[in-house]
Amino acid sequence: MTAPIPTNVHYHQQARELELTYPGDERHRLPCEYLRVFSPSAEVRGHGKGQETLQVGKKFVGLKDITPTGRYALKLHFDDGHDSGLYSWDYLWWLIQHREANWAEYLERLEAAGASREPLGIEIRQL
């Protein structure tokens, strides 16, 4: 199955959510934290099963920029400096379809590691 291609992409800065609109005005909003901890980059996913790096302290992460990549993906530039993953339309659709299960598994992995979604230090943002 090929994923649908969004007709519109909009970033809700205050809510820190990426909204994808699909044909038929179907809309899905994905939190930046979810997108960041499930980044398709090798830095996060590793190079094979079991090589994933658990992402912690990303509760308040947002986006600095969104760059279209050809006609098949988006490059998301997160405000924590991460920008090395390409979010293909297929991968974004997969994230939408498996959001609840993915998030539950992520929270279980955090708990098992004794880690937190909360950042460790005081967040300083440039004005």
N, C-alpha and C positions, 0 to 999 in steps of 0.2 A: 504494500500500500504506500502510495506517495502522499506525503503531507500536503495539505493545502498551503498556498502562499498567502501571507497576510496582504490585505489591501491597504492597511495603515499600521504604522508603528508610532506609539506616543509614550513619552516618559512623563510620569506624574512625579515631579521632583519632591514635593512635600511628603507624599505617601511612600516614596521610593519604590515605585512599581512600574514595570514595563507593560503597557497595554498593547495587545496584538488584536487587530480587527481582521476577520476573515470574511470571505464572500457570504452574503446573506446576513450581514451585520452581526455575526457571531463574534463576541468579544471575550478575551481572557486577559486577566491581569496577573502578572507574575512578580512577586517581591524580589528586589535586587539581592537580598540575602540568599534566597533560594537559587537564583541564577548564579550567584558567586560560588556557593558551596558545591554546585553541580556543574561548574565550568568544564567544558570539554577539553581543556588544555592538558598537556602532559604534566604540567606542574601540579595539577590537582588529581588527575586520573591515573598518572603514572604511565607505564608502557605495557601494562598487562594486568590481569586479575591479581588482586592482592597487593598491588603497588600504589594504591590510592593514598593520598595524603589527606587526612581529616582536617577540614577547615574549621577553625574555631575563632570566636570573637568577631563574627561578621554581622551581628544583629543590626547594626546601623549603617552598613555599607550602602552607597548610592552609586549613581553613574555620573561620570564627567562628560562622556560623549558616546555616540553610537555611530558607527561607520558601516554603511552598506558594503558588502563584499560580493561583487558580481551580482548575479540574480539568484543566488542560492543561500546567502548567509548574512549575518550581522556580526560585527566585531564590537563587543561591549567594552568600554573603557571605564573601569570601576575607580572610585575615588580612593581606594586603598593602594592604587598603583597597578593592580592586576589588569592585563589586557591581552593575554596570550592565547585566548581561545576563540575559535570561530563557531558561532551558534547557527548551524544550518537550519533551514526551514524544517527538515525532518527531525532534527534534535529538539528544536523548540516545541514542535508538536508533541514529541515524546514526553518532554517535560510537562506539558499541559495535561496529557492523558494519564500520566503516572504521578501527578503531584502529591496526592495524599499518601500513597505508599512510599514514595521517595522521601517525603518529609518525615514520616514516622520512622523509617529506617535510619535517617540521619540523626534524629533525636535519640534513638537507641544507641547509636555509635558514640554520640557525644557523652551520654550517661555512662556507658561502659568504659570510656576513656577518662572519666572524671573531669571532662572539659565543659566549657560553657559557650553559649552564643554571645555572651557579653564580652566586650573588649576588655583587655586587662588594664589598660591605663586610661588616662583622661584623653578624650578625643579632642584634637585641636584642628579646626578647619580654617582654611584661609578665607578671609572676607573679600 
